[in-house]
Amino acid sequence: MSTITRRIIPAIAIVGTMMLVATGCVAGENANPGADAPSSESTAGPTEWSSDTLSIDFATYNPLSLVIRDQGILEEILGDDVAIEWIQSAGSNKANELLRSGSVDVGSTAGSAALLARANGSPIQVIDIYSQPEWSAIVVGPDSDITSVEDLKGTSIAATKGTDPYFFLLQALEEGGLSLSDVEVQNLQHADGRAALDGGSVAAWAGLDPIMAAAEAESGDKLIYRNVDFNTYGFLNATEDFITNHPDLAQAVVDAYEKAREWALENPEETAALLAEVAGIDPDVASTVIEERSNLDVSGIPGDDQIAVLEKIAPVLVESGDVQGGKDSVDKALSSIVNDTFAKKAVDGE
């Protein structure tokens, strides 16, 4: 955690055009974004925020976070009164670790990873949807004889547990009539999974873009199984403590994401160039990720569409044995993971 110490500033009455964060719309427990808070869009007079620091992640699998960080959108909204600490997440599992430890207030994960974390007791809720991606597939080397999921039986596969590619793998195995007992999973971070595949220490890899797209272009790796329905949405998550005590900053973050979405949709080439720079990949590869595998033109408001996808993955989570408390924990998490208050205000002005 940063050595910057958060000090809580007492809430004050806001004058001029300041608006209150809407109440009564929260889907989730312990969330109270109805406290008096300044609107991030107001320009009437000096703004006093509920904290003088904000810790937030950025990730190459979350293009909107790169836009916000590069363009200083949050700095523009918050002014000089809030110091922003940007921390990179290497994967959903790492983002969840940062959220659980309090190292970040807001972090980017796949929906499946957020559900797993909440089911296992991490007090997080999704406050915005940043994308509907096809960011995972089963990858093999250019000279591999493996052409189908069924061919994976008895092989070693690299996957990052607690992330969408891992849950993609579980669903793919089930689709191919296999289970985890039929393969050996090496729990490696995404970039290390690609390295293991290229080095020949695994036969396949549950890949994640943009690393996966780079592996195709640079190593000639092949995607032997794709299924967009097995990819869950991109979730922007915040801790319940942050939501309750700093609703003004939560609103500012979601407002920044919606500004970034609008810009990214209008400037796909520039967005791809930014991804290429941060991820260290070829611009053409980045363009593939942005234009073919990242649907940014999706509502930021979390709700029924995301829950429907998570309901499909829920039995897979339970069966994997990765959830403490089993089905009851997953059901409870499903019923309380969504907090649509901030996104509704940012998108619809509610």
C-alpha positions in Angstrom: 0.0 0.0 0.0 1.2 3.5 -0.7 2.7 5.3 2.3 0.2 8.1 1.7 -2.1 8.1 4.6 -5.8 8.6 3.9 -7.4 11.3 6.0 -11.2 11.5 6.0 -12.6 15.0 5.4 -15.9 15.7 7.0 -18.8 15.9 4.6 -20.0 19.4 3.9 -23.1 20.8 2.3 -22.5 21.5 -1.3 -23.7 24.7 -3.0 -24.4 25.8 -6.5 -25.1 23.0 -9.0 -23.8 20.1 -6.8 -25.9 17.1 -7.0 -26.4 14.3 -4.4 -25.6 10.7 -5.2 -28.9 9.0 -5.8 -30.3 6.7 -3.1 -32.4 3.6 -3.2 -30.8 2.2 -6.3 -28.1 0.1 -4.7 -28.2 -3.7 -5.5 -26.0 -5.1 -2.8 -25.3 -5.3 0.9 -23.5 -2.7 3.0 -23.5 -0.2 0.2 -24.6 3.3 1.1 -23.8 5.7 -1.7 -26.6 8.0 -0.6 -24.4 10.1 1.7 -24.0 13.8 0.8 -21.2 14.1 -1.8 -20.0 16.5 -4.4 -20.8 15.8 -8.0 -17.6 15.2 -10.0 -19.1 17.2 -12.9 -19.7 20.4 -11.0 -17.6 23.5 -11.6 -19.3 25.8 -9.1 -16.7 26.8 -6.5 -14.1 24.8 -4.7 -14.8 21.1 -4.2 -14.0 19.3 -1.0 -13.7 15.5 -1.5 -14.2 12.8 1.1 -10.5 11.8 0.9 -7.3 13.3 -0.3 -6.1 10.0 -2.0 -7.4 7.6 -4.5 -5.8 4.3 -5.4 -6.9 2.7 -8.6 -5.6 0.1 -11.0 -4.8 0.1 -14.7 -4.5 -3.1 -16.8 -3.8 -3.9 -20.5 -6.9 -6.1 -20.5 -8.9 -2.9 -19.5 -8.3 -0.4 -22.4 -10.5 2.3 -20.8 -8.2 2.4 -17.7 -5.3 3.2 -20.1 -7.2 6.0 -21.6 -8.1 7.5 -18.3 -4.5 7.3 -17.0 -3.0 8.6 -20.2 -5.3 11.6 -20.6 -5.5 12.6 -17.0 -9.3 12.4 -16.9 -9.5 11.6 -13.2 -7.0 14.4 -12.4 -9.2 16.8 -14.4 -12.3 15.7 -12.5 -10.7 15.7 -9.0 -8.3 18.6 -9.4 -5.3 19.1 -7.1 -7.2 18.1 -3.9 -6.9 14.3 -4.5 -3.6 12.5 -5.1 -4.2 9.6 -7.5 -2.1 6.4 -7.2 -2.1 4.2 -10.2 -1.2 0.5 -9.7 -0.9 -2.0 -12.6 -2.9 -5.3 -12.4 -1.3 -8.2 -14.2 -4.5 -10.2 -14.1 -7.9 -10.4 -12.4 -6.4 -12.5 -9.6 -3.9 -9.7 -8.9 -6.6 -7.1 -9.0 -8.6 -9.1 -6.5 -5.5 -9.4 -4.3 -5.1 -5.6 -4.4 -8.7 -5.0 -3.6 -8.8 -7.5 -0.7 -5.6 -6.0 0.9 -6.8 -2.5 0.5 -4.0 -1.6 -1.8 -6.5 -0.2 -4.4 -10.0 1.2 -3.9 -11.1 0.3 -7.4 -9.8 -2.6 -9.5 -10.5 -4.2 -12.9 -11.4 -7.9 -13.2 -13.4 -10.3 -15.3 -16.9 -10.9 -14.0 -16.1 -14.5 -13.1 -13.1 -13.5 -11.0 -15.2 -10.8 -9.2 -17.9 -13.4 -8.4 -15.3 -15.9 -7.1 -13.7 -13.2 -4.9 -17.1 -12.1 -3.5 -18.2 -15.7 -2.9 -15.0 -16.2 -0.9 -15.7 -13.2 1.3 -14.0 -10.3 -0.5 -16.4 -7.3 0.1 -16.4 -6.0 -3.5 -19.1 -4.9 -5.8 -19.2 -4.0 -9.5 -19.8 -0.3 -10.1 -19.2 -0.1 -13.9 -18.8 -2.4 -16.9 -15.8 -1.5 -19.0 -16.1 -4.0 -21.8 -17.7 -7.2 -23.2 -14.6 -8.9 -24.5 -13.6 -12.1 -26.3 -10.3 -12.1 -24.5 -9.7 -15.8 -23.8 -9.2 -18.9 -25.9 -7.3 -22.2 -25.7 -3.9 -21.7 -27.4 -1.3 -24.2 -28.7 2.0 -23.8 -30.3 2.4 -23.5 -34.1 3.6 -27.1 -34.6 1.2 -28.7 -32.1 -0.9 -31.7 -33.2 -3.7 -30.7 -30.8 -6.7 -29.5 -32.8 -9.6 -29.8 -30.3 -10.4 -29.7 -26.6 -10.7 -33.5 -26.7 -7.0 -33.7 -27.6 -6.0 -32.0 -24.4 -6.6 -35.2 -22.3 -3.4 -36.1 -20.5 -1.7 -32.9 -21.3 -0.3 -30.0 -19.2 -2.1 -26.7 -19.6 -1.0 -23.2 -18.3 -3.8 -21.1 -16.8 -4.0 -18.3 -14.2 -6.4 -19.5 -11.5 -9.0 -17.0 -10.4 -9.2 -15.4 -13.9 -11.5 -15.6 -16.9 -9.1 -17.8 -18.9 -9.1 -20.3 -16.1 -12.9 -20.5 -16.0 -12.9 -20.5 -19.8 -10.7 -23.6 -19.6 -13.0 -25.3 -17.1 -16.0 -24.7 -19.4 -14.1 -25.7 -22.5 -13.1 -29.0 -20.8 -16.7 -29.7 -19.8 -17.8 -29.0 -23.4 -15.2 -31.5 -24.6 -16.3 -34.2 -22.2 -13.2 -33.7 -20.0 -12.6 -32.5 -16.4 -9.7 -31.1 -14.5 -8.7 -34.6 -13.5 -8.0 -35.3 -17.2 -5.4 -32.6 -17.4 -2.6 -31.1 -15.4 -3.1 -27.3 -14.8 0.0 -25.2 -14.2 -1.0 -22.1 -12.3 1.0 -19.4 -14.0 0.4 -15.7 -14.5 -0.7 -14.9 -18.0 2.6 -13.8 -19.5 4.4 -16.7 -17.9 1.8 -19.0 -19.4 2.7 -17.8 -22.9 6.4 -18.3 -22.1 5.7 -21.8 -20.9 3.9 -22.6 -24.1 6.6 -21.1 -26.3 9.2 -22.9 -24.2 7.5 -26.3 -24.6 6.9 -26.9 -20.9 3.1 -27.0 -21.4 1.1 -28.3 -24.3 -1.6 -25.6 -24.2 -2.4 -22.3 -22.6 -5.6 -20.6 -21.5 -4.7 -17.3 -23.1 -5.6 -13.7 -22.4 -5.5 -10.7 -24.7 -3.5 -8.7 -25.5 -0.8 -11.3 -24.7 -2.7 -14.0 -26.6 -2.9 -11.8 -29.8 0.8 -11.1 -29.5 1.5 -14.8 -29.3 -0.4 -15.4 -32.5 1.4 -12.7 -34.4 4.9 -13.2 -32.9 5.1 -17.0 -32.3 2.5 -18.3 -34.7 0.5 -19.8 -31.8 -2.9 -21.2 -32.8 -6.3 -20.7 -31.1 -7.9 -24.1 -31.2 -11.0 -23.3 -29.2 -12.9 -20.0 -29.0 -16.3 -19.4 -27.5 -17.4 -15.8 -26.9 -20.2 -17.0 -24.5 -17.6 -18.4 -22.1 -16.0 -14.9 -21.7 -17.5 -12.8 -18.9 -17.8 -9.1 -19.0 -15.1 -6.7 -17.8 -16.0 -5.6 -14.2 -14.9 -2.4 -12.5 -15.0 -3.2 -8.8 -14.8 -1.2 -5.6 -14.7 -2.3 -2.0 -17.8 -1.8 0.1 -15.8 0.4 2.5 -14.9 2.7 -0.4 -18.4 2.8 -1.7 -19.9 3.6 1.7 -17.3 6.1 2.9 -16.3 7.7 -0.4 -19.3 7.7 -2.8 -18.2 11.0 -4.3 -14.9 9.5 -5.4 -16.7 6.3 -6.6 -18.9 8.6 -8.8 -15.8 10.4 -10.1 -14.2 7.2 -11.1 -17.3 6.0 -13.0 -17.8 9.4 -14.6 -14.1 9.1 -15.8 -14.8 5.6 -17.3 -17.8 6.9 -19.2 -15.8 9.8 -20.6 -13.0 7.4 -21.6 -15.5 5.0 -23.3 -16.9 7.8 -25.4 -13.4 8.9 -26.5 -12.2 5.3 -27.2 -15.3 4.6 -29.4 -14.6 7.7 -31.4 -10.8 7.0 -31.6 -10.2 3.3 -32.0 -6.8 3.7 -33.7 -5.5 6.0 -31.0 -6.8 3.6 -28.3 -5.0 0.7 -30.0 -1.8 2.8 -30.2 -2.1 3.4 -26.5 -2.5 -0.3 -25.8 0.4 -1.1 -28.0 2.6 1.3 -26.1 1.6 0.2 -22.6 1.6 -3.6 -23.4 4.7 -3.4 -25.5 3.0 -5.1 -28.5 2.9 -4.5 -32.2 0.3 -1.8 -33.2 -1.4 -4.2 -35.6 -1.8 -6.7 -32.7 -3.3 -4.0 -30.5 -5.7 -3.1 -33.3 -6.9 -6.7 -33.4 -7.5 -6.6 -29.7 -9.4 -3.3 -29.7 -11.4 -3.6 -32.9 -12.1 -7.4 -33.1 -12.0 -8.7 -29.5 -13.0 -5.8 -27.2 -16.6 -4.6 -27.3 -16.3 -1.2 -25.6 -19.7 -0.2 -27.0 -21.6 -1.7 -24.1 -23.6 -0.1 -21.4 -21.6 0.7 -18.3 -24.5 -0.1 -16.1 -24.1 -3.5 -14.4 -27.3 -5.6 -14.2 -29.3 -8.4 -15.7 -27.0 -9.1 -18.7 -24.0 -9.6 -16.4 -25.9 -11.7 -13.9 -27.2 -13.9 -16.6 -23.6 -14.7 -17.7 -22.5 -15.2 -14.1 -25.4 -17.6 -13.5 -23.9 -19.8 -16.2 -20.5 -19.8 -14.7 -21.8 -20.3 -11.1 -22.1 -24.1 -11.3 -18.6 -24.3 -12.8 -17.2 -22.3 -9.8 -18.9 -24.5 -7.3 -17.8 -27.7 -9.0 -14.2 -26.5 -9.3 -13.9 -26.5 -5.5 -12.5 -23.0 -5.5 -15.4 -21.5 -3.5 -15.5 -21.8 0.3 -19.1 -22.5 1.2 -20.1 -23.9 -2.1 -23.4 -23.1 -3.8 -24.8 -21.0 -0.9 -21.8 -18.7 -1.0 -22.0 -18.3 -4.8 -25.8 -17.6 -4.7 -25.3 -15.0 -2.0 -22.6 -13.3 -4.0 -24.8 -13.3 -7.2 -27.6 -11.6 -5.3 -25.3 -8.8 -3.9 -22.4 -8.2 -6.3 -24.1 -5.5 -8.4 -24.1 -1.8 -7.4 -25.5 0.1 -10.3 -26.0 3.5 -8.6 -23.0 5.3 -9.9 -23.2 4.0 -13.5 -26.9 4.9 -13.7 -26.0 8.4 -12.7 -23.1 8.7 -15.1 -25.0 7.1 -18.1 -28.6 8.1 -17.5 -28.3 11.0 -15.1 -30.4 9.3 -12.5 
